[in-house]
Amino acid sequence: MNSDPVVLITGATKGIGRAIADRFAATASELHVVARNQEDLNAMKSALERPGLSVDIYCADLSKPEEVSGLVAALQDRLPRLDVLVNNAGVYLPGSLLEEDADNLRYMMQLNVLSHYEITRGLASVMPSGSHIINMASVASRKLFLGKPSYSISKHAQATMVEAFRYEFRPRGIRVTSIMPGPTWSASWEGVSFPESRLLNADHIAEAVWSAWSLPPEAVMEEIVIRPFDGDIE
Ligand SMILES: NC(=O)c1ccc[n+]([C@@H]2O[C@H](COP(=O)([O-])OP(=O)(O)OC[C@H]3O[C@@H](n4cnc5c(N)ncnc54)[C@H](OP(=O)(O)O)[C@@H]3O)[C@@H](O)[C@H]2O)c1
């Protein structure tokens, strides 16, 4: 593992993405972070930048294919190399297949799957042997949650894509890890009736990501499933 890695994190300003950024900020030489809200990105840059660490911010809506392509082009120009790619941006929209807005599944397939696909393919050429791709999947990648079937569909697709990438990146010496968290405290859980302690803390996920990266290159954590001790919330 490189001791001062160049790291890219999508969906980095809040929740799990922000916790991962904070975890890597202590050692990374460059953090490249993506989200939609420019003010949050500016605030993050001010909070994390220090001598020895540059924080480059990219404002892009990854639910829009043209903005994903623009982001990939900008990163290809700007990145000398990339050691850690964290495809984290994703959204959960509740509903049922028969009743939900017909755009729900399309939106989540674009953001949760296709943006990761484009970014991974687009940046593969700047990732050296020894680098690491980490995708934020979910326990919904392996299990159907009846209150959010379209989310489960998108996360199943994402996990299968990551597995395929793992085989394709292996000859290049690049490790691929799928993180599958259970319910984790973030804005999407605001207003729920149970205590915050019933959910994972985003720092738990960041620690799992860090552990995966910290392993020597001859070992790979392929999948990490992490749940609250009391299990899922259906
Ligand atoms: N929280 C959970 O319970 C849980 C459980 C399992 C898996 N996950 C997965 O973990 C990942 C992060 O979830 P989270 O709960 O930490 O999310 P979150 O707290 O809602 O934060 C989402 C981050 O992604 C950015 N983002 C959202 N939509 C975007 C878009 N269209 N384009 C670019 N950036 C976008 C947000 O910033 P802007 O709003 O400024 O764009 C923010 O930085 C997702 O892939 C999610 O499926 C979450």
The ligand as a Tripos MOL2 file, in Angstrom:
@<TRIPOS>MOLECULE
LIG
   48    52     1     0     0
SMALL
NO_CHARGES

@<TRIPOS>ATOM
      1 N1        -26.8950    5.1250    4.8410 N.am      1 LIG1
      2 C1        -27.1980    3.8420    4.7480 C.2       1 LIG1
      3 O1        -28.0030    3.2910    5.5200 O.2       1 LIG1
      4 C2        -26.5340    2.9970    3.6930 C.ar      1 LIG1
      5 C3        -26.5510    1.5960    3.8520 C.ar      1 LIG1
      6 C4        -25.9410    0.7980    2.8780 C.ar      1 LIG1
      7 C5        -25.3330    1.3930    1.7880 C.ar      1 LIG1
      8 N2        -25.3400    2.7580    1.6620 N.ar      1 LIG1
      9 C6        -24.6940    3.3160    0.4700 C.3       1 LIG1
     10 O2        -23.6700    4.1940    0.8740 O.3       1 LIG1
     11 C7        -23.5180    5.2420   -0.0880 C.3       1 LIG1
     12 C8        -23.5690    6.5830    0.6270 C.3       1 LIG1
     13 O3        -24.7910    6.6720    1.3320 O.3       1 LIG1
     14 P1        -25.0200    7.7370    2.5170 P.3       1 LIG1
     15 O4        -26.2120    7.2650    3.2680 O.co2     1 LIG1
     16 O5        -23.7380    7.9950    3.2260 O.co2     1 LIG1
     17 O6        -25.4580    9.0220    1.6660 O.3       1 LIG1
     18 P2        -25.7250   10.5300    2.1140 P.3       1 LIG1
     19 O7        -25.4160   10.7530    3.5650 O.co2     1 LIG1
     20 O8        -27.0760   10.8870    1.6150 O.co2     1 LIG1
     21 O9        -24.6150   11.3150    1.2650 O.3       1 LIG1
     22 C9        -24.6360   11.1780   -0.1160 C.3       1 LIG1
     23 C10       -23.3940   11.8580   -0.6940 C.3       1 LIG1
     24 O10       -23.4640   11.6930   -2.1150 O.3       1 LIG1
     25 C11       -23.6490   12.9560   -2.7530 C.3       1 LIG1
     26 N3        -24.6230   12.7550   -3.8260 N.ar      1 LIG1
     27 C12       -25.9210   12.4170   -3.7150 C.ar      1 LIG1
     28 N4        -26.4920   12.3620   -4.9240 N.ar      1 LIG1
     29 C13       -25.5280   12.6620   -5.8200 C.ar      1 LIG1
     30 C14       -25.5120   12.8020   -7.2250 C.ar      1 LIG1
     31 N5        -26.6140   12.6440   -7.9620 N.pl3     1 LIG1
     32 N6        -24.3460   13.1300   -7.8270 N.ar      1 LIG1
     33 C15       -23.2140   13.3280   -7.0850 C.ar      1 LIG1
     34 N7        -23.1730   13.2180   -5.7540 N.ar      1 LIG1
     35 C16       -24.3280   12.8980   -5.1290 C.ar      1 LIG1
     36 C17       -24.1630   13.8910   -1.6350 C.3       1 LIG1
     37 O11       -23.8130   15.2630   -1.8400 O.3       1 LIG1
     38 P3        -24.7790   16.2540   -2.6970 P.3       1 LIG1
     39 O12       -26.1410   16.1050   -2.1210 O.co2     1 LIG1
     40 O13       -24.1760   17.6040   -2.5360 O.co2     1 LIG1
     41 O14       -24.6710   15.7600   -4.0900 O.co2     1 LIG1
     42 C18       -23.3830   13.3420   -0.4370 C.3       1 LIG1
     43 O15       -22.0570   13.8140   -0.4370 O.3       1 LIG1
     44 C19       -24.6340    5.0250   -1.1260 C.3       1 LIG1
     45 O16       -24.1220    4.3380   -2.2290 O.3       1 LIG1
     46 C20       -25.6330    4.1590   -0.3680 C.3       1 LIG1
     47 O17       -26.4140    3.3670   -1.2340 O.3       1 LIG1
     48 C21       -25.9170    3.5660    2.5920 C.ar      1 LIG1
@<TRIPOS>BOND
     1     1     2 1
     2     2     3 2
     3     2     4 1
     4     4     5 ar
     5     4    48 ar
     6     5     6 ar
     7     6     7 ar
     8     7     8 ar
     9     8     9 1
    10     8    48 ar
    11     9    10 1
    12     9    46 1
    13    10    11 1
    14    11    12 1
    15    11    44 1
    16    12    13 1
    17    13    14 1
    18    14    15 2
    19    14    16 1
    20    14    17 1
    21    17    18 1
    22    18    19 2
    23    18    20 1
    24    18    21 1
    25    21    22 1
    26    22    23 1
    27    23    24 1
    28    23    42 1
    29    24    25 1
    30    25    26 1
    31    25    36 1
    32    26    27 ar
    33    26    35 ar
    34    27    28 ar
    35    28    29 ar
    36    29    30 ar
    37    29    35 ar
    38    30    31 1
    39    30    32 ar
    40    32    33 ar
    41    33    34 ar
    42    34    35 ar
    43    36    37 1
    44    36    42 1
    45    37    38 1
    46    38    39 2
    47    38    40 1
    48    38    41 1
    49    42    43 1
    50    44    45 1
    51    44    46 1
    52    46    47 1
@<TRIPOS>SUBSTRUCTURE
     1 LIG1         1 GROUP 0 **** ****
